Amino acid sequence: MEWLDTYRLTVFVPEEALEDFIKAVSPHIPSFLGHYDHVCWWSERGTEQSRESPQGKIERVPSVKFECSLPKDTNLLERFIEERVRPAHSWTEPVLLVQEQKIMKNK
């Protein structure tokens, strides 16, 4: 059994912006998991709560958790975030989570 070292990128996206975000980002997800490309996952609707500043009011927005995996290459990850994810995201300061993971390589 062989394992691939990867990064799992999680991004919370407003529900209304999800389709545009997927169209902008998924063609650029590296194909490294066999014969598949555009590989990504998203959850059902959740709610994002935030307040821009202490003077602002608390807002709640329907959002979706989007995830994709990338080969464990820090330069690739940073370029993907700066060139693809941030420009495609509708929020000024999107929430980005990165985890190191292993994915089982299929034959």
Summary of the structure (lengths in Angstrom):
residues: 107
radius of gyration: 15.2
end to end distance: 9.1
largest distance: 55.4
contacts: 268
relative contact order: 0.36
helix: 27%
strand: 38%
